[in-house]
Amino acid sequence: MKLSRRFKALLVASSLAVSCGNAARADEAVVADAAERQSSAREVLRIGKSAVPYRAEAGTLTIRDDEGKPTASMFYVAYLADRKPGSERPLTFLFNGGPGSASLWLNVGGFGPWHVPGNAPHAMPAAPYRFEPNQASILDKTDLVFIDAVGTGYSRAMPGIDPAKSFWGVDQDVDSFARAITRYIAVNERWNAPKFLFGESYGTTRAAALALRLHNQGIDLNGVVLLSTILNFSDGLSGRDEGPIGLLPTCAAIAWYHGRVADRPEQLSAFLDEVRAFAIGPYARALAKGDRIAPDEEQAVAAQLARYTGLPVSYLVQSHLRIDMERFRSELLRDKGLITGRFDGRFIGAASRIDESVAVDPATNDPATAGVSSALLTTYRDYLSHKVGFHSDLQYRALYNSVIEPAWDMHHRAPGYGHPLSSPNTALDLASAMRANPTMKVFVMNGLFDLATPFFGTEYDFAHMQLAAGLRDNVRFGYYETGHMAYVDASALSAMKRDLDGFYAGAVRP
């Protein structure tokens, strides 16, 4: 299976905490149980002057095939605020990506009622960790249900069901989440609740396709939140220009942050507007000419790229004006013996071996992620055990990418195509869902220093969804001076909370 460079970057992203490897298969002797389990605890979250009484719940959902046979047990953690009988609150289903990642990161890192305060752009120290009520939680606006994909967390396929065949693929994954969400709604009788999806990273790929799948099942969404978005995997295929065009403004933002931009402007936002215009104009035209570009034009474009990115003109000419993510990380601060973060380019660390021909593990080679995994996983496990009372003999797979990634089926049957696409583009699904459900709102949240899912690449994909003017008004963007896991930056998290409050207020009818 040949994967795009952009997809490889996301697959490596799912190695945030631990190596799963063959050793992680030891718990396969402990199989999933079709009986649904649940543990819960009563708590109160205070956000500002408001008190939000709620029930924290951890449990499993049994999903079944069309004949009613149990196929998987999917683990979830829910936070459900008190409500008057007969009333409804918004209900949001949240998930991380990978593929191969559980969904604890969005929970205790971001928007659940308890979290580990972020320390970006610096690594968190070792245990003991601070774990405290989260003033940036969105529980005051919506109930929250965090779901782990099959093969991650405590979610497992049933005995006799091959997870690779049944769940590990673009469309198979969407099917399992649609069944889990429908099961949760049915068990908890939340049919008339305003409904939202919130996906991060590959979770945005899932959310975009899931919006259409749920619509086709008679479940329309009020809104979709996309954080660190990737929808179109063909952008990174060899010979295409969308990848380097989309990456350029992020490289420029990181170079600006580290003082490597010539005549560095004071305001980042104005600088990025200038880079966007160059990327979609002279840069895109130069790349489109390929090997036919005249030497003087190539030299002029390379000089401007050098001004924006801090990379040497000689390197840019040698690379045919195409900036590689890993090379950028190692080249920008090479004179200082440093490498920048992949998921947050503000982070720096001592440079180690870099071989651009292979993917490297960000848990050992990315200063932006190496310092957050332990804090989030440790506090999450402690919370489940001591506060909610959920215990399992299964290994909790925070990340299982080393097993899931090689088996992942990238084919996707997009709307309007008679055959599966080998490089998925779920922007097509999201566009179809928006046309079919024209009141659905979409909020796209972006970290300006995120190299894994560049914000301008996301803007490019949304600009090519062929939405009518009225539907385009349903999409809004948020930008934060942070990275991929935007919420681990305390100041960014506060800004995200304000923006999400406004989004929910606008997406639910009074």
N, C-alpha and C positions, 0 to 999 in steps of 0.2 A: 504494500500500500504506500503510494507516494503522497507525502503530505506537503502542503505549502509551508513556506518559511514562517508565515504569520501564525499558522496553526501550531507549528513546532514551538513557537514562542509561548503559546498558551499551554501546550502540554507540559513544557518545562515549568510553567508557572504553577502547575498543580503539584509540584514537588516541595511546597513551602515548608513542610515540617519534618516528615520522616520518610525514610526509604521503605517502601512496602515489600518489594522483592519476594523471593520464594518463602522466606521465613514467615511472612504475613499470612501465608496460606494455612498455617497450622490450625487456625480456628475453624477450618471448613468442616471439621468433625462435629462442631456445634452448629446444627442446621437451623434454619428459620422455622418458626412455628406458625401455623395458620391461625392460631388463637390470637386475637388482638389484645395487647397489654396496655395498661395506662397507670401512671403515678402522677400525683398532683400535690400542690401546696398552695396555700393562700398567702398573698403578699400585698403590700401597698407601695406604689412608686410615687414619689413626690417630684413633680416637675414644676419648678418655680413655686408659686403659691398654691398649685393645684395638687390634690391627692387623687391617685388613680388606684382604687382597689382592684385586684385582678387575681386570676387563678393561673399559676404556672403549671403546665401539663407536658409530660413526656410520654410518648407511647408509640405504638405501631399500627399501621394500616395494612390490611391484607388486600392486595389487588388480585383480580381474577380475570381470566380470559373470557371471550364471548360465550363460552359454554359453561362458565361458572367455576372452572377449575382454579384453585389458588396458584398463583405464579410467583408471587414475591411478597415479602413483608417489608414495608417501608417505614423507617423511623422518622419521627417528627418531634419537634418541641414547639408548643403553642403558648401564647400569652393572651388571655382572654379577660378583658376588663368587664367589670360588673355592668349590667344593663337592666333596664326595667323590662318586666315580662311583656312580650309582644313588640318590643322595639328592636331595632337592628343597628349594628355598628358596621362600619366597613371591615372587610376581611381581606388580609393581604397574605399571599403565599410567596415565600422568599426562598431563594436557593443560590448557592455558589456554583462554580462551574467545573473547570478542569479541562476535559472531562476526567473524572476520577477524584473530585473533591467533595467532601461533606460540606454542610452549610453552617458550621459553627462560626465561621469568620464574620459573616454578616450579623450574626446573633450577638456574641459577646465582644466582637470587635467594633460593631456598628450600632445597631438600632434596637436591640433587645433592651429590657429594663435594667439589666446589669451589664457592666462592661469593664474592660481593662483600659484605663486612661492611656491614650496614645502618647508617644514620645518622639514622633517623626519631626525632623529627619535624622533622628538618632536611634540606635538600637536600644531595646529595653534590657535592663539588667536581668540577672538570673533571679529565681525565686528567693524569698516570697514575693508574690505579686500583689499589687493593689487591685481589688475587685470591689466596685462600688456602684451605687445606683446611678443610672445613666440619664443625665439631664437632656441628652439629645435623642432619647428614645422617641419613637413615633407611636408608642402605645396609647398616648392620649388622643391620637387621631384614628387609629385602626387597630383591630386585633391582628396578631402576628402568628403565622404558622410557618416554621422553618422545616423544610423537607430535605432529607438526604437521598441522593440517587442510589439506585440499586448497586451494591458492591462497595458503597462508602458508608461511613458512620456505622450504625447498627442495621442498615438495610441489606437484606439478602434475598437471593432467589430461593424458591422452595426446592426441596430435594427432587432431583430428577429434571430440573429445569436448567438448561445451559444459559448462564447469564450473558455470555458473549453473543449468543445467537438471539436471545430474547430481549436484551436490554441495552447492550453496549453498541449503540449506533445513533445517528442523528434522529431518525424517525422512531426507532425502538424506544429511545429515551423519552421523546415527547409523548409517546403512547403511554408509557408507565406513569409519567407525571399527570397526564390527563385523568388516568384511572384513579390515582391516589387523591387528587384534588376532588374529583367527583365523589369518591368514597368518604372523604372527610366532610364534605358538605352534607351528604346524605346522613351519616351517623350523627352529626351534630345539628341537623335540621337548620342549616344556614342558607337555604335556597334563595331567600329574598334579600340577603345581605349585599350591599355594594361590594364588588369583588375587584381585586387588584393582583397583579403579578409584579415581583421585584427580583430581577436577576442581575448577577454580577459576572463579568467576564464571559466564559462559555455559557453561563446562565442566561446571558442576554440572547445568545443564539437560540437557546431553549425557549425563552419567554416569547420571542417573536413568532416562532412556529406554534407554540402552545396557544397563543391568543387566537389564532385561526382554528386550531383543532377544537378548542373549547367552544368557539362560536358555532362550529359545525355540529356540536353536540347540544346546542341550545343554551349555552352558558355564555352570555355576553359580559365583557369586562367593562368596568368603569375607567380603568387606567392601567398602564404598564410603566414601570420604572426600570430603566436600563442604566447600569453603572459599569463603566469601563467596557465599552461595547465592541463586539465583533459580530457582524451579520454575514458578510460576504467573504468567503475564504478564497475566492479566486483572485483577490487583490494581491496576494503574495506569490502567485505562480511565476515561475521564471519566464521572462520575456514580456511581462506586463509592467506598465509604468505606474499603476495606482499605488503600489506599495511604497516606493520611495517618495512619491508626491505627498502621500498621506503622512509619512514619517517626518518630513522636513520641519514643519513648525514645532514639533515636539523636540527635535534635536536643537533647534534654535532656542527654545525656552530653557533647556538644560544648559546650553552654552551661555546664555544670558545670566542664569543663576550663578554659574561658576566664574563669571567675569571674563569669558573668552570671546565675547562679541566685540568686534571692532566698533569704536565710537558708541559704546553701550548706552542706549537710551534709558531714561529713568523709569518709564512706565512699560511694564511687560505687555499689557493689553494692546497698546498702540503698536509696539514692535511686532507682535504676532499678527496683527492685521496686515502689516507690510509684508511679512513673510508669506502669509496666506496668498496675497495677491501675486507675489513672485512665483510661488509654487504652482498655482493654477494657470499662470501666464507664461513668462519666459522659460521657466524650468520645465513645465509640461511640454512646451513646443520643442525645446531642445531634446528632451528624452524621446519624443515622438520621431525625431529624425534618425535616431539610432546611430549606426556607423556612418551615415551620410552627412552628419553634422560637420560644418566647416571648422577647421582648427581654430580660427580666430573667435568664432562664436563659442566653441567649447571652452576656450581659455577665459572668455569674458564671463560665462555662466559659472565656471569653476571659481573665479575670483569672488563673485557675489556669494556663492555658497560658502566660501571660506570666511567671508565677513559674517555671515549669519551663524555658522556652526563652529567656528574656531578650528576647523580641520585644515591641514596644509593643502594648498592649491595642487601641488604635485600628486598628493594622494587622490584627490578628487578627479583629476584628469586620468590618472592610472585606473581608477575604478569606473571610468566612463560616466561620471557624474552621479553615480548611484551610491547612496549611503547605506551601508549595512549596519543593522542595529548593534551587533556584537563588536564590530570594528569601531563604531562610534564610541561605545562605552570604553574601549581600551585605548583609543587614540586621543580623546579629548584632554585627558590629564596625564598622558604618558610621561611628559617631562617631569612630573612629580611622583612617578611610580604609583599612581592611583587609578582605580577603575570606578566608574559611576554605577549606580543602581540601575537595574533593568526596569523594575516596577515603580521606582521613584528615583529619577535621575539626580535628585538633590543629595542622596546618600553617596558617600564615598567610602572606599576601602582599599587596602593594599592590593595591588595588582598581583594576580596569580597566573597560572598557565592559561592561555587563551588559544583555543584551536577553533577557528571559525568553521571548520569542516564538520564539527560535531556539536550537539547541544550540550550545555553544561548545566549542572544542578544549581539552581539559584539558592538552595539552602546552604550551599558551601561557597558559592561564587558570586552571590548577589547581596551586597550589603543592605539593600532595601528590604529584604525579606528574612534574612538570616536571624534578625533580632526580634521578630514578632511572633513566630510560630509557637515557641514554648509557652509564652505568657498566655496566649489565647487558648491553646489546647489544655494546658494545666488547669486554668481557672474554670473552663467549661466542664471538664470531667469532674472537678470537685463540686461544681454547682449541681450537676445532675445527681450525683451521689448523695451529698449532704443536705441540699435544700429541697430538691424535688423527690428524692428517694427512688430514682430509677437505677436499677442494677442489671447487668447482663454478663453472661459468661463469654459472649462474643468479644473479639477484639474490636475496639472502636477504631475504624479506619478513617482518620482525618483526611488522608490522601492515599489513594490506591492506584495512582497513575501508572506505575511501572507494570501493572498487570492489565489495567483497563485500556490504556493507550494503544498497545500493539494490536488489540482486538477490535478497536473502534471502527465501525462502518461509517464512512463519511458520505455515503450516498443519501440523497434527500429528494423526495418527490415533492417538488414545489408546485404551487398552483399555476396552471397555464402550461405545464410541460407534460408531455406524454410519456416521458421516461425519467428515471431518477438522475439528478445532477450528481456528478462525481465530486464536485467542489460545491458544498452547500451555500446557498444565498437565502437566508431566512428573512431578509428584507422584503422579499417577494411575498412571503406569508404575512408579514406585518402589514404591508400595504393592502393586501386583500382583506385582512381583518378590519382595517380602518375604513375601507370602502363599505364593507358589509355592516359595520357598526360605527356609524359616523359621529357618534357622541363620545367614543372612547378617546381618552387623552393619553399622551405619551410624554414622559419626562426623561431626558437623556442627560446623565451626569458624567462629567469628564474630569479626570486629573490632568493638568497641563504638563506634568513631568512624567507621564506614563508612556514608556516606550513599547510596552507589550500590546496595548490597544490605543494607538494614537488618536487624539481627538479630531484631527483634521481628516483622517481616514473615515471616522464615523460621520462627520459632516458630509463628506463626499458621498458615502453610501445613502444617506438620507436625501441628498439632493438628486439622487437618481432613482427614487421610488415612484416617480411619475404620479404624484398625488395632486389632486385638484387643489386650487387655492384655499378653499374652505377647509379641507382636510389638513393642509400644511399648517394651518393655524392651530391645530390640535397638538402640534409637536412643539415642545419648548426645550431649551438646552440650559444646563447649568455648568459653570466652569469653576474649578477650584485649584489653588496653587498647591497641589499635592500630587500623589501618584496613583497607582492602580488600585490599591486598597485604600481609597481616599479617606476612609473613616479613622484610620490610625493616626491621623493628624488632628489634634484637638481643635485647632482653629477652623480647619476645613469641616470637621464634623458639626460644629455649631452652625456654620453657614448652610450646610446640607439640611440640617434640621429645619431651619427657617424656610428654605426653599420647598422642602417636602410638605411642611404644614400648609403652605400656599397652594401646592399642587393638589393635595387632598381636598382642600376647601373648594377648589374650582372643578374637581372631577366628580363630586357627589352633589346631586340635586338637594336643595334645602327641604 
